[in-house]
Amino acid sequence: MTTEEISIGSRRCRLFGDERPACILVQPSARHENAALETEAQQIAALSGMSFVLLTVELEDWMADLMPWPALPALLFGV
């Protein structure tokens, strides 16, 4: 499995996987998840038995990036 860091626009991205993948998995990620991404890719490889590339895209503000509509914090976190 290869690992590579690239930039797409202003986003830091990481690629894990095979040179000729049968599928591409795209995963938004937060900085605190970076340490676990390689392990996640290894587990996908072990459990799927399929050639793939996992493309992770680091988000600066996951709420603004993934929820661009207004939402009340109580609805999001059950407060």
C-alpha positions in Angstrom: 0.0 0.0 0.0 1.3 3.4 -0.9 0.8 6.7 1.0 1.0 10.1 -0.6 0.2 13.6 0.5 -1.2 16.0 -2.1 -3.1 19.3 -2.2 -6.4 19.9 -3.9 -7.0 23.6 -4.0 -6.2 24.7 -0.5 -7.1 21.3 1.1 -4.5 18.9 2.4 -5.3 15.5 1.2 -3.8 12.0 1.7 -4.0 9.0 -0.6 -3.7 5.5 0.7 -3.9 2.4 -1.5 -3.0 0.7 -4.7 -1.7 2.1 -8.0 -4.6 0.5 -10.0 -7.6 0.6 -7.7 -10.9 -1.1 -8.4 -12.7 1.6 -6.3 -12.0 5.0 -4.8 -13.2 5.9 -1.3 -13.5 9.6 -0.4 -13.5 10.6 3.3 -13.6 14.0 4.8 -11.4 14.1 7.9 -10.5 16.4 10.8 -7.0 16.9 12.0 -7.6 14.8 15.1 -8.3 11.8 12.8 -5.0 12.0 10.9 -3.1 9.6 13.2 -5.7 6.8 12.6 -6.1 7.1 8.8 -3.2 4.7 7.9 -4.6 2.1 10.2 -8.1 2.6 8.8 -6.7 2.1 5.2 -4.9 -1.1 6.3 -8.1 -2.4 7.9 -10.1 -1.7 4.7 -7.4 -3.6 2.7 -7.5 -6.5 5.1 -11.2 -6.8 5.3 -12.2 -6.0 1.7 -9.7 -8.0 -0.3 -10.1 -5.4 -3.0 -7.7 -2.9 -4.6 -8.7 0.6 -3.6 -7.6 4.2 -3.0 -8.7 6.0 0.1 -8.6 9.8 -0.5 -9.0 11.8 2.7 -9.6 15.5 2.5 -8.7 17.5 5.6 -11.4 19.9 6.8 -10.7 23.1 8.6 -14.2 23.5 10.1 -16.2 20.3 9.7 -19.5 21.9 10.6 -19.2 24.8 8.1 -17.7 22.4 5.4 -20.2 19.6 5.8 -23.3 21.5 7.0 -23.5 24.7 5.1 -27.0 25.4 6.3 -27.9 27.0 9.7 -28.5 24.5 12.5 -29.1 25.1 16.2 -26.4 23.5 18.5 -29.1 21.8 20.5 -30.3 19.9 17.4 -26.7 18.8 16.7 -25.6 17.8 20.1 -28.7 17.0 22.0 -28.1 19.7 24.6 
